[in-house]
Amino acid sequence: MRYSDSFGRKSSRILLGTAYFGDGITKEDAFLMMDKFREMGGTHIDTARLYADGKAEEVVGEWIRSRNAKEMIVSTKGGYYDMDLGENPRINRTDISFDLEQSLQALKTDAVEFYWLHRDDENMSVEEIVNMMNDLVKSGKILKFGASNWTAKRIEMANKYAKNNGLMGFSASQIRFNPAYCLGERTGLVGMDDNQFRFYKENNMPVVAYSSQAKGFFSKLAEQGENALSEKAKKRYFCQENINRTEVLKRLSQKYNRSIAAIICGAFSSFEVPEVFPVIGGSKLEQIEQSLTGADVKIDQSELVEIFKMEI
C-alpha cells in the first residue's frame, strides 16, 4: 500500500467506500470488509450523511470504536439534497451545521477529520461558503474540508478568495473519475476531463476518485460479456471507445498478473501530480480484497495515458 499525508496524516492511497453499509450490506459484512481493508494496509474510510440515511456513519463509527482503530481517517460529507424535496441546494449554514451535528452523533466523535461538501450551489458566492467552512474549522468540529462535485473553476475561485484573506480553502476535490468515457453526466455530478485535470495538476490538488471502477463496467465486460452489464451501465458506458479501453485493461491485466479491478486501483495510485485516491467498494468481501491487490502495482505514465486517454 502506498500512503500520503495530503489529508493531514497517513492516508492510504486507496479509500474504502461505504455507500451501502447498513442498506444492502449488513453490519456484520461491513465489519468484515473494514477488517480486510485495515489488514491490507488501508487507513482511510469514506462515508457520508446521505449513505443509508445515516446508518453507514453509525456502522463505521461502531467499527472504529470496537477495533480501537485510531490510525484510521474517517471523512464524511454533508450538504446533499433533501430527497423528499428534490434537487434543491442545501449549501447554507443551517443545513450544513445540521448535517455535521448528525454526523458527529452517528460517528460518536467530537470532530470530523476531513469534511466534504457533497454538492455545490452555484447561486451562492464562494466567499460566503469559504467563510462558513472556516467558522466550522474554528469551532473545532472539522479539521479540513474539501469539495465534492464542484467544478475546477469554482474551487479556483474559492481558494483564491481564501488565500487573499488568510483563510483555509478546499484541500482536495472528490469527483467521478474512472477510465471510462461517459456517454452522459447526471445532473449535479462533475466528472474528470482534460480541463479539470489540468487545474488539479497545476495546483497539485489531491483528487479522490469516486465510481473509480465505473460500476464494475470493465471487469464485467471483460469477464462475462455485454449481457452481464446492467441497463444503467450500458446507457452510461457501453460504446466502442470503452470496448477499446477494455482491451487495454485486459492486456495490462495479463502483463501484471492482476485483475482488471486491481489494475485500475494500481493506475490511480500511480498518479504523482496530482495524487489520486480511488474509492473502492463492492457487495462482497472478495471484491474489496481483489481491488486492494493492485495497491502496489506501479503503472508507468505511458500506460496511464493509454488507460485514461488524457494528458498526464
Number of C-alpha atoms within 10 A of each C-alpha: 18 16 17 14 10 15 20 13 14 17 24 25 29 30 26 24 22 27 22 18 26 22 15 12 19 15 19 12 16 23 20 15 25 22 15 17 21 18 11 14 17 26 25 24 23 23 26 27 24 22 18 18 12 20 22 29 31 21 20 25 19 17 20 20 12 10 10 10 12 10 14 17 23 24 22 25 26 25 26 21 17 13 9 7 8 8 12 12 18 20 23 16 17 9 17 20 18 13 21 22 15 16 26 20 14 19 25 16 12 13 19 23 19 21 26 26 25 24 21 23 16 12 8 12 12 21 15 12 19 20 19 16 25 19 15 20 18 10 11 13 20 22 17 22 27 24 25 26 19 22 20 19 11 15 21 17 14 21 19 15 18 19 11 8 11 8 15 18 24 20 19 23 23 25 22 20 25 22 25 23 19 19 12 9 11 9 7 11 15 19 20 21 15 11 12 15 20 17 17 20 16 10 12 14 19 22 28 26 24 23 19 23 24 19 18 16 24 27 21 17 18 16 11 11 12 14 10 15 20 13 11 10 15 15 13 18 22 21 14 10 12 18 16 12 19 22 15 15 23 19 13 19 17 12 9 15 12 19 19 28 25 25 29 29 31 26 25 30 25 22 18 13 16 18 21 25 26 29 24 23 24 19 15 13 17 12 15 21 18 17 23 26 18 25 26 17 21 16 20 11 15 10 14 19 12 14 23 19 15 15 13 16
